Amino acid sequence: MTYPPPPGGWHDPSAAAGPQSSPPADPTLPMAGNPIPTQPTSADPYAPADPYAGMKSGDPYAAPGYPPAGTPYAAPGYPTPGDPYAAAGYPAPAYPGYAPPSSKTNTLAIVALVLSLIGFTSCITAPIGAIMGHVARKQIRETGEQGEGMAKAAIIVGWILTALLVLLIIFYVVMIVIAVNSDSSSGY
């Protein structure tokens, strides 16, 4: 059984009997003016384009518009000549738009605030919380930890509650003195 020849005049070399008269054609050369087809790539031709492709750099923390760290033409911390956001004469922040790495919160500031707030019910812990708040503020200044606001709140709440406690004690003492004096003056 014979099959019709394939379109384009291609012949099966195994079907031809006898030696070939010319060497086989180089598949990388174009045939009769046709362009060389390109090889398929691993990139998806239907994938959406990345709008940030031109802005990417090797350093994921590098600020856009700033040269990479260690370049000889820009001093560290100073903006490049074309930076529209830089103030003249002032160094630019190292990474504008990025928050500095968060440090841990001072544990003593947390404890001071808790003791000051417990002072609403127990009264005795309010001055302890206020004193610990002062110690926590000193530690925060030395170590650079977070918690300055909590330490201030502990100091304020602790001393206000302590003052109210002292006023309450003075009020009770005065009332007791008045009560004792009124009983002795009645003559019984």
ABEGO torsion letter per residue (X at the ends): XBBBBBBGGBBBAAABBEBBABBBBBAABBBGGBBBBBBBBABBAABBBBAAAAABBABAABBBGBBBBGBAABBBGBBBAABAABBBGBBBBABBGBBBBBBBBBAAAAAAAAAAAAAAAAGAAAAAAAAAAAAAAAAAAAAGBBGAAAAAAAAAAAAAAAAAAAAAAAAAAAAAAAAAAAAAAAGX
